Amino acid sequence: MADTIPYNSGARLFFDLLANEFVRHRTVLEPFEIVVPRTTAWVDEDIRLLANALAIRNGTPDTVPNWLSTSDDLKMLAPDAAAVLDLRGQGSSKLPDLSKTVSVPPNLVVLTQCGNPVSSFRKIDLSPQQGSLLEMLMSSFKVFGDKLGRTFDLMSVAAIFRQSGFRKTMAHFDVFPETACLSLLEPAALMNFCRDMCSFWSYQDRQVDHQVLLHWIGQFSSDEAKIGACNILEYMHKQGFLSRYEIMKSLRHEIDALRAHNKSAKIVSIQNPGKSEGMLHYELRNEKGRIRQLSDAIKDTGTKTLILIDDVIGSGKTFLDCMFENKGTLDKNVMENWLKQEGNALHIIVAIASDDGKEAIETDPRCHASVTVRSGNTGEVGRDVFADNADIFESATVRESFKVECRKLGKNLFAPHPLGWRGCAWAVATSYNVPNCSLPVIWSSETSISWSALLERR
């Protein structure tokens, strides 16, 4: 069985088994709260898979839970709907008392960062020091191994899982084949693949339907390009699709690391209203001190270190234009004069940045070597998916076929950047938008060539 089961089906099986450990001996269906502290070693993919498994434990195999971001969204659900309410970005004082404000479906799973003091839901604590999960993990891996015809050292496999996550654990034990082959394009297999890929994709506050993925793949002309599209979706599923929580976690980590050495560093704003900077500042409003306009902050002669934040840097042009082309909230001459002054430093903190974008900003002569870019990039996120060392596609033939179609379509979708802004060729999306550095086939639609985007850019 281990030679035939694909990774995503195996992951669903394991987390179904783990979910069953939590509901064992319970006859009443009840909501769960999963507490995910900042110090947890659990990877986001595993947290979401566990939440999905708990939410659909009373559903059919093809049930996909609704992923929600506010308690108000619960009012729109059917009484028995499966749902995951992600509140990890809210402090304990801001968490709603769901039992008093809404009708709570029994198939609800709530994700919090520090626990809801007024919640009566059954809690699962993912803290590193929480030892009660070990026995459940070992029991789940025992049954999982039996179903695959594999025997694991249960203590070892559970320890690796807690440190590195399910995907890396399976790679360590060489359990699953890497990716799909042409048999994936068979209708039933492709349907299951798309369901697995988007099982926890929520885009612009809406659950992404697997039919959207099916249609997107079907628009490519050759089988090789279709397989390439599947490879891109699998890459996005692993690491290229980032939730707001993941973006904020990355930014908080970099801000805290900087402030550990410079406690006086202040977060400031430079972009005009309507940009993602404003949304990110709103998320930080209660924990990082007052956020001021850069134009006001630099008038304070005692302020020597400033922080700008955003979600992504592709070419670096957005920040350079805001600082030096009067496309932000500050006069370009004022900005450059401040950077010239000895001891002044500006740190730009983002979740994802390309190497070229970092270099373009840091080496721009107008920055006077006073601007540093810090990012939380991991793996290949924010890099050219067609690079020889990217290791995303089934084969070189698949990669080239997919690239040729992307370039051809891109000339109509985003000329003169058919592979994304200045040729970045990313396959990155956030839960609220897609950067134009990503492949235009992902985010752009064009009626003249009958092309529909996977995730329409705002």
C-alpha positions, 0 to 999 in steps of 0.5 A, a space after each residue: 500500500 505504501 507504494 500506491 498511496 499518494 502523500 496527501 491521502 496519507 497525510 489525511 489518513 494519519 491526521 484522521 487517526 490522530 483526531 480519533 485519539 482525541 475523540 475516543 470514548 466520547 459519545 457527544 459531538 463537541 467543539 474543540 479549541 486548539 491552542 497554538 502558542 508562538 513557541 510551538 514546534 508544530 508546522 502550520 500545515 500539520 496544525 491545519 490538517 489536524 483542525 480539518 480532521 477534527 472538524 470533519 470527524 462526523 462527515 463524509 470522506 469528501 467533506 471540506 470544512 469552511 475556514 473562517 476568520 471572524 466569529 460573525 462568519 459562523 452565523 452564515 453556516 448551517 447548524 451541522 456544518 464543519 468549520 475551522 475558526 482561525 483566531 490565532 492573530 488575536 490576543 486573549 483579551 480580544 477573543 469572543 465568548 462564542 457560547 454567548 454570541 453565536 450558535 456554535 456548531 458541534 463540528 467547530 474547531 477554533 484555533 487560538 494563540 494563547 487559549 480562550 479563558 471564557 471558552 468551555 470547548 475541549 482544549 488541545 494544547 500544542 505547547 512544546 512542553 505538553 507531553 500528553 500528546 506523545 502517547 496519542 502520536 505513538 498510537 496513531 503512528 502504530 495504526 498508520 504503519 499497520 495500514 501502510 504495511 510499515 513498522 516504525 520505531 514509535 518513540 523515534 517517529 513521534 520525536 521526529 514528528 514533534 520536531 519537524 512535522 509530518 511531511 519531513 518525518 515521512 521523507 525521513 522514513 522514505 514513506 511516499 513517492 515524491 509527486 504525481 505522474 500522468 495517472 494523476 490526470 485521470 478524473 477521479 485522481 485529479 478530483 481527489 488531488 484538487 480537494 487535498 490541495 485546497 483543503 485549507 485554502 481560504 482566499 479573501 475570506 472565502 473557502 477555495 473550491 476544488 472545482 476552481 483548481 480543476 478548471 485552472 489545471 484544465 486550461 493548460 493545453 498539453 498533459 505535461 503542462 497540466 502536470 506542471 500545474 499540479 506540481 505548482 499547486 503541490 508546491 503552493 500547498 507545501 509552502 507557497 500559500 501563506 495565511 495571514 497568521 503565517 505572515 504575521 508570525 514571520 514579521 513578529 519574529 523579525 521585529 522581536 529579533 531586531 528589538 532584542 538588540 535595539 529596544 528603541 526601534 520604532 515601527 513607522 508607516 510610509 505607504 499610502 492608504 489601501 496598501 497591505 502595510 495598513 492591514 499589517 499595522 492593524 494586526 500589530 496595533 495592540 502589541 508593538 507600540 504606537 505606529 506613526 507616519 515616517 514623516 512625523 517620526 523623523 522629526 524626533 531627533 532622538 529617533 535613530 532606528 526606524 522599521 518599515 514592514 510589508 508582506 513581500 518584496 519582489 523587485 524592491 521597486 515599491 519601497 524605493 518609489 515610496 522613499 525616493 519617488 514621492 509615491 509614499 507619504 514622505 518627500 524624497 529629499 527629506 528621506 534621503 537627508 535623514 538617511 545621510 545622517 550618521 547613526 540613522 538606520 532604517 530596517 525594512 522587515 517583510 515575510 518574503 523577499 527575493 534576493 534581487 529585491 533585497 539587493 536592489 534596495 540595500 545597494 541603491 546609492 540613495 539609501 547611503 548604506 543605511 537601509 537593511 532588509 530583513 525577511 523570514 523567507 524559508 525554503 524556496 518561497 520567493 524564488 524563481 520556480 523554474 530555476 534548475 535548483 528549485 526541485 518543484 517539477 516532475 521532470 525537466 520536460 514537465 518544467 519546460 512545457 509548463 514554462 512555455 505555456 506560462 510565457 505564452 499566456 503571460 504575454 496576454 495576461 501581464 505584458 511585458 512581464 509574462 512570468 511575473 514582475 521583472 521575471 520573478 516567476 514566483 508561485 506565492 499567494 497570501 490568504 488576502 492577495 497574490 503579489 504580481 511577482 507570481 506567475 500571471 497565470 495564477 492571478 490574472 484573468 483575460 477574456 480574449 484568451 478565455 483564461 481564468 485566474 486560480 486566485 484573482 489578484 485584488 
